[in-house]
Amino acid sequence: MSAFARVCGVLLFFSFGSEYLALAWRDQLVADAESRLRTDGSAVFVTLTRAQVRRGFIGDRYYYSYSGAAGAVEFHGVEEVSPFYFHSYSEGKNVEAIVYIDASQNAFVRLRGNDLPGERNSPGLNRLSAGAALVGLGLMIAGWLGALARRRSR
């Protein structure tokens, strides 16, 4: 049993621990980009290329695809919008957006007037990854302590 706990513990700890670190790093990068977008963003016009309604059990969700250019950087994106915003505009219309372009020419775009929060982070997945990594750490420690106890009793 202790060999099983050691092996499974190591696998759980390293696989879910690395996933937790990657998700936490992504959340930090998204938060930095959103703060830069609010402080250093410039206003440009984008063209709404496609409207989409996703029907679900909880309710309808509305999306707009857009494309535009800021300086030499062309960008395309999809953003979830509020129902009011969705019904206020239509495909092919020009709307105002806030754009921040970082040093590596990545464009971070937010449609102006959209009152929904930005990209949704995944706190449930973060907690699940952290919990699985901690279970793996516990199994690993229990496996090593069991092996040490068996050696001392011999």
Buried (B, 14 or more C-beta within 10 A) or exposed (E): EBEEBBEBBBEBBBBBBEBBEEBBEBBEEBEEBBEBBEEEBEEBEBBBBEBEEEEEEEEEBBBBBBBBBBEEEEBEBEBBBEEEBBEEBEEEBEBEBBBBBEEEEEBBBBBBBBEBEBBEBEEEEBEBBBEBBBBBBBBBBBBBEBBEEEEEEE
